[in-house]
Amino acid sequence: MTEPLRPSASASDHAPAVAPDTAVNGVPDSAVAGELRRVLEQVDGVQKLYPAHPVWQNIAGAAHAAVTGEAPNPVAVDASGDVVTVKARIGVATGHRAPDVARAAAAAVRAHLEPRRCAVEVAVVHIAG
């Protein structure tokens, strides 16, 4: 037979077990990712956004997408440290140079997150043609 757990009397034991989903100025990572999605969609030459992490690399994301029918946000944001880390994978439209579009996309993300320090990774995964 098991005994029920008794609450601890220590105030430090009342801290949340899981870190909150916060990023820029207390805004949840998921909300910031949505903002950055809109920022990236406005960059000249970005034709499409792809999931930041391929679905096969993210089993939990694949399961969530299968159950809810919702596609994962294509922009990944992690603000757990001193630097906001952003990852995005883009498709580049015909008539645009992929390196230029990737640089413009990264610059747009940095401008949006300013004055926060950030590390931005933009990968070109498709070039229309």
N, C-alpha and C positions, 0 to 999 in steps of 0.2 A: 504494500500500500504506500502511496506517495503522500507527502505532506504539502499543503499549499505554501507557496513562497510568502514570506513576510516582508512588508515594505521596509526599506532601510531608513534609519533616522537621519542619516547624513544628507545635508543639502546638496553636496556635490554629486550625489547619486541621482539627482533629478535632472541631470543634463540629458538632452536627447541622445539616443543611441545612434542615430543616423544624422549625418550632417545635412543641413537644409540645402535646398536647390537654389542657391543665391549666386548672383554674378555681379553685375554692374549696379552700384548704388542700391543694393537690396532687391533688385529686379531678378526674378527667377531666370536661371539659365535658359529654360525653354522659351520664355518670353523674349529674351535677348536673341535667341536663335531665330525666332520668328521675325524680329526686326531686321536682323542681318540677312535673312532670306529676301526680304523686300529690297534691301539696299543692293544686294548682289543682282537681283533681277533687273535693276535699273542701269547696271553698268553696260555701256555700249559694247556689243559683241558677245555678251553672255546669252547663249541661246537657250540653255537648259541647266538646271541644277540637279545633280545626282546625290544620292545619300552619301554623307561624309564618310561613312564606313560601309563597305559593301555588306549586304544583308547576310552573306555567308559568314562574315566575321562577327556578326552580332546576333547570336541565337535568341537572346531575349527580345531584341527588336523585331526579329523575324516572327517570333511567336505572337508578339503584340500586334503586328501588322496583319497576321493571318486571322487572329480572333476579331479585331476591331474593324479591319478593312482600311484603316488609316495608314498612309505611307509615313515612314519616319521623317522627321524634319531633316532636310538635306544639309543643314549647317549644324556642326557640333560645337558646343561652347563648354568650356571648363574654366571656372573661376575659383577653383579650390585653393590656389596659391596666390602669390603676389602679382602674377601675370595672368591675364585672361588669354586662354588658348583657344583659337578658332580654327576649325578645319572645314574646308568646303571643296567639293569636286564639281567642275563645271564643264559644259559643252560650249564650244566656240562656234559662232555663226560664220558662214561663208563670207569671204572678203575681209576678214579680220585676222591679224597676226596673233596666234595663240599666246606667245610670251607677253605681248603688249596688253592683251585682255586680262591675263592672269595678274600682271602687275597692277593694272587699274582696279581689279577686283580687290586685291589685298589692300591697296591704298584707300579704297572706299570703306572697307571694314575698319581700318585703323582710324580714319577720320570720324566714323560713327562712334567708336568707343573712346575717343579722346576725351579726357586726359589720361585715362587708364592705360597702363603699360599692357601691351598685348603681343602675342606671337601668332602670326597668321600663316596658315598653310593653305594655298589654293593649288589644286591639281587639275590640270586639263585632262579629261578622260575621253573626250570626243571632239573631233573637229569636223564640222559639216562640210560636205564637199561633193 
